[in-house]
Amino acid sequence: MFQHAGTMTWILVYKNYPDAREAAALKDLFSWTLSNGQQEAPKLGYVPLPANVASKSLAALQSVQ
């Protein structure tokens, strides 16, 4: 039986991007991964993020410009 240690992966992003399209694409990608994409985690062998972690991450993502 395989057990995970329970650690999370960190993703660091800039708050400001000179290319607005790049910022929008990044926000779209991570908005999906932190919301609807969480449903895919178990199918891929991952544990979904706790709801409070996902919501705090989504809130922080809104500051990206």
C-alpha positions as CSV (number, residue, x, y, z in Angstrom):
1,M,0.0,0.0,0.0
2,F,1.3,3.4,-1.0
3,Q,0.8,6.3,1.5
4,H,1.4,10.0,0.9
5,A,3.2,12.0,3.4
6,G,0.6,14.7,3.2
7,T,2.7,17.5,1.9
8,M,1.5,20.1,-0.6
9,T,3.2,21.5,-3.7
10,W,3.8,25.2,-3.7
11,I,3.5,27.3,-6.8
12,L,5.0,30.8,-6.9
13,V,3.7,33.4,-9.3
14,Y,4.5,37.0,-9.8
15,K,1.9,39.6,-8.8
16,N,2.5,41.6,-11.9
17,Y,3.0,40.4,-15.5
18,P,4.0,42.8,-18.3
19,D,1.8,40.8,-20.7
20,A,-1.9,40.9,-19.7
21,R,-2.6,37.8,-21.9
22,E,0.0,35.8,-19.9
23,A,-1.5,37.0,-16.6
24,A,-5.0,36.1,-17.8
25,A,-3.9,32.6,-19.0
26,L,-2.2,31.9,-15.7
27,K,-5.2,33.0,-13.7
28,D,-7.5,30.9,-15.9
29,L,-5.3,27.8,-15.5
30,F,-5.0,28.1,-11.7
31,S,-8.6,29.1,-11.2
32,W,-9.6,25.9,-12.9
33,T,-7.1,23.7,-11.0
34,L,-8.3,25.2,-7.7
35,S,-12.0,24.7,-8.4
36,N,-13.3,22.2,-11.0
37,G,-9.9,20.7,-11.5
38,Q,-10.0,19.4,-7.9
39,Q,-12.5,16.8,-9.0
40,E,-9.8,15.2,-11.3
41,A,-7.3,14.8,-8.4
42,P,-8.5,11.4,-7.2
43,K,-8.6,10.0,-10.7
44,L,-4.9,10.9,-11.1
45,G,-3.9,9.5,-7.7
46,Y,-3.9,12.8,-5.8
47,V,-5.8,14.0,-2.8
48,P,-7.9,17.2,-3.4
49,L,-6.9,20.3,-1.5
50,P,-8.9,21.1,1.6
51,A,-11.7,23.6,0.7
52,N,-10.2,26.3,2.9
53,V,-6.8,26.0,1.2
54,A,-8.4,26.1,-2.3
55,S,-10.5,29.2,-1.4
56,K,-7.5,31.1,0.1
57,S,-5.5,30.2,-3.0
58,L,-8.2,31.5,-5.3
59,A,-8.4,34.7,-3.3
60,A,-4.7,35.2,-3.5
61,L,-4.8,34.5,-7.3
62,Q,-7.1,37.5,-7.7
63,S,-4.2,39.8,-6.9
64,V,-2.3,38.7,-10.0
65,Q,-2.3,41.4,-12.7
